[in-house]
């Protein structure tokens, strides 16, 4: 009888720990064409649509040129959270990177993506700076 009770308790705990979900506003962020050295930071916004606090345990990118930052606090049901991603825009050419998000959600691994193309041109900010210095 104790074994059955222990099994039921463990099963219920496992179910309640996985009773949360999260929904992203965008699962792919397209940088479009950006200039070399431009701001490479973007933010994935999501909502905890489950009934338990959502805990992001780890966020990992597919390469070292992309640095993700996870939320430090649990995201309560109905609340929004953010995962900031910085791409190294000193590398020219096209890019497509995956960011794996590990959590206590029903599906413990979620993958979102960034993509774009870094051109070698001068940004408008640099042009304005050069013109104002003259």
Secondary structure, DSSP 8 states (H G I E B T S, - for coil): -HHHHHHHHHHHHHHHHT---EEES-SEEEEEEEETTS--EEEEEEEE-SSS-B-EEEEEESSTTEEEE--SS-B-TT-EEEEEEEE-TTS-EEEEEEEEEEESSSSSEEEEEEEEEEESS--HHHHHHHHHH-
